[in-house]
Amino acid sequence: MNDEKIVELYWQRDETAITETDKKYGKYCYTIAYNILGNREDSEECVNDTYTRAWNNIPPKKPSVLSTFLGKITRNLALDIYDKYSAQKRGSSQASLVLDELKDCIPSPDTTEKEIDNKELAEKLSRFLKSLDSESRNIFLQRYWYLLSVKEIARGFLFTESKVKMNLMRTRNKLKAFLEKEGVEYE
């Protein structure tokens, strides 16, 4: 079933929407959650919570790209669970590795105290990503949005792990230089 029909089912409050969403995007959402959480049960719960959030948000929202809408919900829910586990010192995943890799590029949350600052940073990141070539942008997003391991990215692009690591390092360096040029301050 295409995305427009699935969204229409949500608008009609037809529970088939959830079944169709799971058929089409269940593995996609699970992969996002698992890459963050590294735990099957929590990832499955996160996917179920994604469907509940989608049900509660459509309507009034009418997502133009359903996969992105669902992916963002899943990612945010998984990161919330990850934060909770980190506070309890449990959970293992790519998230801690990814956050360590980006710590020198992105300012800490304490330096961006207001929501406006966060929106401005998001706009700058978006501009930066648009400035990258397609290959570098896709590698960067797979690592830092979908939290795939370097090995998984290398396999998907048919690259060596070294090539992926070098691409990521160069892109992080470009990001840091870009944000410094844009006046983003670090602590």
NORJOZI-V326823 format. One line per field, one symbol per residue. ss: DSSP state (2 for helix, 1 for strand, 0 for the rest). phi: phi as a letter, one per 30 degrees, with the letter a starting at -180 (. if undefined). psi: psi as a letter, one per 30 degrees, with the letter a starting at -180 (. if undefined). A space follows every 10 residues. Layout:
# NORJOZI-V326823
ss = ???
phi = ???
psi = ???
This chain:
# NORJOZI-V326823
ss = 0022222222 2000022222 2222222222 2222222002 2222222222 2222222000 0000022222 2222222222 2222222000 0000222222 2200000022 2000222222 2222222222 2002222222 2222000002 2222222000 2222222222 2222222222 2000000
phi = .ddedddddd ddhcddeddd ddddbededd ddddddcibd dddddddddd ddddedccdd dbddbddded dddedddddd deeddddcib jbadeddddd dcddccdded dcdceddddd dddddddddd dddeddddde dddccdhdde dddeddcicd ddddeddddd dddddddddd ddidccc
psi = kleeeeeeee efhkffeeee eeeegeeeee eeeefeegke eeeeeeeeee eeeeeffjlf likejeeeee eeeeeeeeee eeeeeefghl kkafeeeeee efffekllff fifleeeeee eeeeeeeeef flleeeeeee eeefefhlle eeeeeefhll eeeeeeeeee eeeeeeeeee efgkkl.
